[in-house]
Amino acid sequence: MFKIGKQILNHVETGRVGKDNHIKSETFSTQLSPLLLIASIFLLNFTGRIIGSPLLPTIERDLGFSHGDAGSLFLFLSIGYFISLLGSGHISARITHRKTIAVSAIAVGTALSLISFSKSLFAMRFYVFLLGIAAGIYLPSGITTVTSLVNPKNWGKAVAIHELAPNLSFILTPLLAGTLLHWFIWRNILFFVGMGSIIMGIVFSQFGKGGNFLGEAPNFSSIKKILKIPAFWILIVLFSLAITSTLGIYNMLPLYLVTEHGVSQDWANSLVGTSRISTLGMAFLGGLATDRFGSKKIMISVFFVTGIFTLLIGIVSTRWIAALVFLQPVLAVCFYPAGFAALSTISTPGNRNMAISLTIPVAFVLGGGFVPALIGIMADKGYFSLGISFAGALIITGFFLSFFLKLSDNS
């Protein structure tokens, strides 16, 4: 996630920040509180998108959903996120980045609250779709606002703080959900997270700093040029497989552990949450490895190892499942520094942001939405383990596809 911000910040509001004398006079430490406030909003934004995963076994039992029904929720979420992320520039161009952040936080909270009252699959899918739309408008404005708060020489540190949010959410969300389920029903938990997001949105609108300027609507003139690059299409597939190996598997893993291995929901959430602790440091090491060995070699290694571990999760007995759950995400997160470096190589400074904006939403729909839905459908047919292993086999195809990437010599 850090690399997402790193690539976007290099192309947003550079001139505006350079002209802002107030920002130049501020030290990084004086802007730490505003940065932490924005990071907190991002934490709730991301938590709202993944909180359904640790609650899924309970939701299934309560509403009588099949595994396919449950998996389809992630597809509807990712479609909403896809639409919103592509169109977010049109919103910030009219109401400023600061107001966009506040609107997103309040809308995410409202959508989560509506989901907590859902009693049918149709209502759940509709409100989850709205949640995706509400969450998707945040990221471009969030990154832009973060970079507007600090001097350009401190952009790296500022974005690093901001990008701690999703990584912490991967760890804290299942642990928090598992703990709260001892005292509250799943509806209460969604409502609490929703209220927290609404409160943070109101607080930011009143006390937040930065982003008090209009964004720019997307420039679609460069899309045609990007679509003609063969490596771009390969990277869309590779990013989709990478998101499958991280978010896609994460979404279905607690339900798989409870259903197929007979473990308690509390134990499954604790296992999934603690298994993500290693990813905090591995993402940084992945960046160092990319600089040293090049993007292509890192991607080849990541897809092979991660694909094997994912495939084995669907095969091994309960005795070995905990070890595989811990091993599977360790190298998976190392893809992103290499992937974004590769995207930078095939694009120009003028169209790089558009290349990222086209790649990420599509990859989220396929890897974070379609694959979990497919695993859910296979689970309904009695092939849950096979569905997980099939996802692993898909990830391994990234190993072979990476060889066809044509990048510059230093990548």
C-alpha positions in Angstrom: 0.0 0.0 0.0 2.9 2.4 0.7 3.9 2.2 -3.0 0.4 3.1 -4.1 0.8 6.4 -2.2 4.4 6.8 -3.3 3.4 6.6 -7.0 0.4 8.9 -6.7 2.1 11.6 -4.7 4.7 12.1 -7.4 2.0 13.4 -9.7 -0.5 15.4 -7.5 -0.4 19.0 -6.6 3.3 19.4 -6.9 3.2 23.0 -8.0 0.6 23.9 -5.3 2.8 22.5 -2.5 5.9 24.1 -3.8 4.1 27.5 -3.7 2.7 27.1 -0.3 4.9 29.2 2.0 3.0 28.1 5.1 3.9 24.4 4.4 7.5 25.3 3.9 7.6 27.0 7.3 6.1 24.0 9.1 8.3 21.3 10.5 7.3 17.7 10.0 6.6 17.2 13.7 4.1 20.1 13.8 2.1 18.4 11.1 2.1 15.0 12.7 -1.3 15.4 14.4 -3.1 16.3 11.2 -1.4 13.4 9.4 -2.5 11.0 12.2 -6.0 12.2 11.9 -6.1 11.5 8.2 -4.5 8.1 8.8 -7.2 7.3 11.3 -9.9 8.0 8.8 -8.1 5.7 6.3 -7.9 3.0 9.0 -11.6 3.1 9.5 -12.1 3.3 5.7 -10.1 0.2 5.1 -11.6 -1.6 8.2 -15.1 -0.9 6.9 -14.1 -2.7 3.6 -12.7 -5.8 5.3 -14.7 -6.1 8.5 -17.1 -8.5 6.7 -14.4 -11.2 6.4 -14.0 -12.1 10.2 -17.8 -11.7 10.7 -18.8 -13.8 7.7 -19.4 -17.1 9.5 -21.7 -15.4 11.9 -23.5 -13.5 9.1 -24.0 -16.7 7.2 -25.6 -18.5 10.1 -27.8 -15.5 11.1 -29.2 -14.7 7.6 -29.0 -18.2 6.1 -26.6 -17.3 3.4 -24.8 -19.9 1.3 -21.0 -19.6 0.9 -21.7 -18.3 -2.7 -24.0 -15.6 -1.3 -21.3 -14.6 1.2 -18.6 -14.5 -1.4 -20.7 -12.4 -3.7 -20.7 -9.6 -1.1 -17.0 -8.9 -1.8 -17.7 -8.8 -5.6 -20.4 -6.1 -5.1 -18.1 -4.2 -2.8 -15.2 -4.2 -5.3 -17.5 -3.1 -8.1 -18.6 -0.1 -6.1 -15.0 0.6 -5.2 -14.0 0.3 -8.9 -16.7 2.8 -10.1 -15.9 5.3 -7.3 -12.2 5.2 -7.6 -12.4 5.9 -11.4 -14.8 8.8 -10.8 -13.3 10.3 -7.6 -11.6 13.1 -9.5 -14.9 14.5 -10.6 -16.0 14.9 -7.0 -12.9 16.5 -5.6 -12.9 18.9 -8.6 -16.2 20.3 -7.3 -16.0 20.2 -3.5 -12.2 20.2 -2.7 -10.1 17.3 -1.4 -10.8 18.1 2.2 -14.6 17.9 1.8 -14.2 14.7 -0.2 -12.4 13.0 2.7 -15.1 14.1 5.1 -17.9 13.0 2.8 -16.2 9.7 2.2 -15.8 9.0 6.0 -19.4 9.9 6.7 -20.7 8.0 3.8 -18.7 4.9 4.8 -20.2 5.1 8.3 -23.7 5.5 6.9 -23.3 2.5 4.6 -21.9 0.3 7.4 -24.9 1.4 9.6 -27.3 0.4 6.8 -25.6 -2.9 6.4 -26.0 -3.6 10.1 -29.8 -3.4 9.6 -29.9 -5.6 6.5 -32.1 -8.7 6.7 -32.0 -9.9 3.1 -29.3 -10.8 0.6 -30.6 -8.1 -1.8 -30.3 -5.4 0.8 -26.9 -6.6 1.9 -25.6 -6.5 -1.6 -27.0 -3.1 -2.3 -25.6 -1.5 0.9 -22.2 -3.2 0.4 -22.1 -1.8 -3.1 -22.8 1.7 -1.6 -20.0 1.0 0.9 -17.6 0.4 -2.0 -18.7 3.7 -3.7 -18.3 5.6 -0.4 -14.8 4.1 0.3 -13.5 4.6 -3.2 -13.6 8.3 -3.3 -11.2 8.6 -0.4 -7.8 7.4 -1.6 -6.8 10.0 -4.3 -7.9 12.9 -2.1 -6.3 11.3 1.0 -2.9 11.1 -0.7 -3.2 14.6 -2.1 -4.1 16.0 1.2 -1.3 14.2 3.0 1.3 15.6 0.5 -0.2 19.1 0.8 0.5 19.1 4.6 4.3 18.7 4.4 7.3 19.9 2.5 8.1 17.7 -0.5 11.3 16.4 1.2 9.1 14.8 3.8 6.6 13.2 1.5 8.0 9.8 1.9 7.6 9.9 5.7 4.1 11.3 5.5 2.9 8.7 3.1 4.5 5.9 5.2 2.4 7.1 8.2 -0.7 7.2 6.0 -0.1 3.7 4.6 0.3 2.1 8.0 -3.5 2.2 8.2 -4.3 -0.7 5.8 -1.5 -2.9 7.1 -2.6 -2.3 10.7 -6.2 -2.9 9.7 -5.4 -6.3 8.3 -4.0 -7.2 11.7 -6.4 -5.5 14.1 -9.7 -6.1 12.3 -10.0 -9.8 12.8 -8.7 -9.5 16.3 -11.1 -6.8 17.2 -14.0 -8.6 15.6 -13.2 -11.8 17.4 -13.1 -10.0 20.7 -16.3 -8.0 20.3 -18.2 -11.1 19.2 -18.0 -12.3 22.8 -20.2 -9.4 23.9 -22.0 -8.1 20.8 -23.8 -9.4 17.7 -22.3 -8.7 14.2 -24.9 -6.0 13.6 -23.6 -4.1 16.6 -20.0 -4.3 15.5 -20.7 -3.0 12.0 -22.8 -0.2 13.6 -20.0 0.7 16.0 -17.4 0.9 13.2 -19.8 3.0 11.1 -20.4 5.4 13.9 -16.7 5.7 14.5 -16.2 6.6 10.8 -19.0 9.2 10.9 -17.6 10.8 14.0 -14.1 11.0 12.4 -15.6 12.5 9.3 -17.2 15.2 11.3 -14.1 15.8 13.4 -12.0 16.1 10.2 -14.4 18.6 8.6 -14.2 20.8 11.7 -10.5 20.4 12.7 -8.7 18.7 9.9 -5.9 20.5 7.9 -4.8 20.3 4.3 -6.6 19.6 1.0 -8.6 22.8 1.0 -8.4 23.1 -2.8 -10.1 21.6 -5.8 -8.8 18.5 -7.5 -8.6 17.8 -11.2 -11.1 15.7 -13.2 -9.5 12.7 -14.9 -7.9 13.4 -18.3 -8.9 10.5 -20.5 -6.8 11.7 -23.5 -3.9 9.5 -22.4 -5.9 6.3 -21.9 -5.7 5.2 -25.5 -1.9 5.4 -25.5 -1.7 3.3 -22.3 -4.0 0.6 -23.6 -1.7 0.1 -26.6 1.2 -1.0 -24.3 1.2 -4.9 -24.2 3.0 -4.9 -20.8 0.2 -2.8 -19.3 -2.3 -5.7 -19.9 0.1 -8.2 -18.4 0.5 -6.0 -15.3 -3.3 -5.8 -14.9 -3.4 -9.6 -14.7 -0.4 -9.7 -12.3 -1.9 -7.0 -10.0 -5.2 -9.0 -10.0 -3.3 -12.2 -9.0 -1.4 -10.2 -6.3 -4.6 -8.9 -4.8 -6.0 -12.4 -5.0 -3.0 -13.6 -2.9 -3.6 -10.9 -0.3 -7.1 -9.4 -0.1 -8.9 -12.2 -2.0 -7.6 -15.0 0.2 -7.9 -12.9 3.3 -11.6 -12.3 2.7 -12.5 -16.0 2.6 -9.9 -17.5 5.0 -11.8 -17.2 8.3 -14.9 -18.8 6.8 -12.7 -21.5 5.2 -11.0 -22.3 8.5 -14.3 -22.5 10.4 -16.2 -24.5 7.8 -13.5 -26.9 6.5 -11.2 -27.3 9.5 -13.8 -27.1 12.3 -11.9 -24.4 14.3 -13.7 -21.8 16.4 -14.4 -18.5 14.8 -12.4 -16.8 17.6 -9.4 -18.9 16.9 -9.7 -18.4 13.1 -9.8 -14.6 13.5 -6.9 -14.6 15.9 -4.8 -16.7 13.5 -5.6 -14.6 10.4 -4.9 -11.4 12.3 -1.6 -12.4 13.9 -0.4 -13.9 10.6 -0.4 -10.5 9.0 2.0 -9.0 11.5 5.0 -10.0 9.4 3.7 -8.0 6.4 4.5 -4.7 8.1 8.2 -5.2 7.7 8.1 -7.4 4.5 6.6 -4.7 2.4 9.6 -2.5 3.1 12.0 -5.3 2.5 10.2 -5.9 -0.8 11.1 -2.4 -1.8 14.8 -2.9 -1.0 14.8 -6.2 -2.9 13.2 -4.6 -5.9 15.9 -1.9 -6.0 18.6 -4.5 -5.7 17.4 -7.3 -8.0 14.8 -5.6 -10.2 11.0 -5.8 -10.5 10.8 -8.8 -12.8 12.9 -11.2 -10.6 10.9 -10.2 -7.5 7.6 -10.8 -9.1 8.7 -14.2 -10.5 9.8 -15.3 -7.0 6.7 -13.9 -5.2 4.2 -15.5 -7.5 5.9 -18.9 -7.4 6.3 -19.1 -3.6 3.0 -17.4 -2.7 1.1 -19.6 -5.2 2.5 -22.8 -3.7 1.7 -21.8 -0.2 -1.9 -20.8 -1.2 -2.4 -24.0 -3.0 -1.2 -26.0 0.0 -3.7 -24.2 2.3 -6.4 -26.0 0.4 -4.6 -29.4 0.7 -3.0 -29.7 4.1 -4.6 -31.2 7.2 -5.7 -29.1 10.2 -2.4 -30.0 11.9 -0.4 -27.9 9.4 -2.9 -25.3 8.5 -1.7 -22.7 11.0 1.8 -22.8 9.6 0.6 -22.3 6.1 -1.7 -19.4 7.1 1.4 -17.7 8.6 3.7 -18.4 5.6 1.3 -17.5 2.8 1.2 -13.6 3.3 4.9 -13.2 4.1 6.1 -12.8 0.5 2.7 -11.9 -1.1 3.0 -8.2 0.0 6.5 -8.0 -1.6 4.8 -7.9 -5.0 3.6 -4.3 -4.7 6.9 -2.4 -4.7 8.0 -4.4 -7.7 4.6 -4.1 -9.4 4.4 -0.3 -9.1 8.1 0.0 -10.2 7.2 -2.0 -13.3 4.1 0.3 -13.9 6.4 3.3 -13.7 8.8 1.7 -16.2 6.1 1.2 -18.9 4.5 4.7 -18.5 5.6 8.3 -18.7 5.4 11.0 -16.0 2.5 12.4 -17.9 0.4 9.3 -18.0 1.7 7.3 -15.0 -1.1 8.3 -12.7 -3.6 7.3 -15.3 -1.9 3.9 -15.6 -2.2 3.4 -11.9 -5.8 4.6 -11.9 -6.7 2.1 -14.6 -4.8 -0.9 -13.1 -5.8 -0.8 -9.4 -9.6 -0.7 -9.7 -9.7 -3.5 -12.3 -7.4 -5.6 -10.1 -9.5 -5.0 -7.1 -12.6 -6.2 -8.9 -10.9 -9.4 -10.2 -8.7 -10.3 -7.3 -10.7 -8.9 -4.4 -14.2 -9.5 -5.7 -14.5 -12.1 -8.5 -12.1 -14.7 -7.0 -13.7 -14.7 -3.5 -17.1 -15.0 -5.2 -15.8 -17.9 -7.2 -14.4 -19.6 -4.1 -17.8 -19.2 -2.4 -19.6 -20.8 -5.4 -17.2 -23.7 -5.3 -17.7 -24.0 -1.6 -21.5 -24.4 -2.1 -20.8 -27.3 -4.4 -18.7 -28.9 -1.6 -15.3 -27.9 -3.0 -14.2 -25.2 -0.6 -10.7 -26.6 -0.3 -10.4 -27.0 -4.1 -11.5 -23.4 -4.5 -8.6 -22.2 -2.3 -6.2 -24.4 -4.1 -7.6 -23.2 -7.4 -6.8 -19.6 -6.3 -3.3 -20.8 -5.5 -3.0 -22.3 -9.0 -4.1 -19.0 -10.5 -1.5 -17.2 -8.5 1.2 -19.6 -9.8 0.3 -18.5 -13.4 1.7 -15.1 -12.5 5.1 -16.9 -12.2 4.9 -17.9 -15.9 3.3 -14.6 -17.1 6.0 -12.5 -15.4 8.6 -13.9 -17.9 6.7 -12.2 -20.7 7.1 -8.7 -19.2 9.3 -6.5 -21.3 10.8 -3.9 -18.9 13.8 -1.6 -19.1 17.2 -3.1 -18.0 17.1 -1.4 -14.6 13.7 -3.0 -13.8 
